[in-house]
Amino acid sequence: MATDQDDDRGSSARALPTSPARTTADAPEESGSARDCEAEREERERRDIAVLVAEMDATNGPADEAAVQRATELRS
């Protein structure tokens, strides 16, 4: 979803598409702790990254192993 001219300042936003089920899953339960919410957020992020990588592989072919190694080193 992309919006332009959201307010008088002319800001814009871009968000990943979400399904109603995902939006509901993103809402923390009242009885859940902050740690549980953070763990759920991290799991969703890992799944989103896996989907993104799969899409990139399908479009561009597998990543170069040297590039993967450099990215891994930069991340640590």
N, C-alpha and C positions, 0 to 999 in steps of 0.2 A: 504494500500500500504506500503510495507516495502522495503527499499533499503539498500544495503550494499555496502561499498566501493564507497560512493558518490564522494569522492575526494581523493587526494593523502594521506590525513591524515587517511583515513579509517573510517570516521565517518559513523554512520548509523542513520536512522530515521524511525519512525513508525507513520503513520497517519491513522485516521479513514477513512473508505471508503466514498467517496463523489460522488454524481451524478453531471453531468454537470449543472443541474438546481440549485443544492445547491451551486456549485462553483460560478455561476452567481449571486445568491442571496447574497453570502458573500461579493461580491464586492460593496463597498459603492458607492452610486450615487453622482455625482459631486455636485448636489444641496442640498444633505442631510447634516445635521450638525453632528458634532462629537457625540452629545448627542443621536441623532437618530440612528447613527451607533452602539453606545454602547447598546442602548435599543434592537436593533435587534439582536446583538450578545448575549445578556443575554437571550432573548427569544429562540434563537436557542440552547443555552446551556441547558435551562430548558427542551426543547423537547428532546435533546440528552440524558439527565439524565433520563427522563421518559422512553425512549426506553431501556436504559441500565437496569434500575430497573425492567422493565417488562421481559426482557430477563433473568435476574437473578432469578426472581420469577418463571419463567417457568422452569428453570434448577434446582433450589435448593429449591423451595417452598417459601412461604412468609417469610419475615424477622421476627426474634424474636422481639417482641415489646420492650423488655428491651434493646436490641441492638439499636433499632431505637431511643429510648429515650436518650441513652448515646451519640449517634452520634449527635442528635439535641442539646444536652447540650454543647458538644464540639464545635459545629459550632457557637454558640452564644457568 
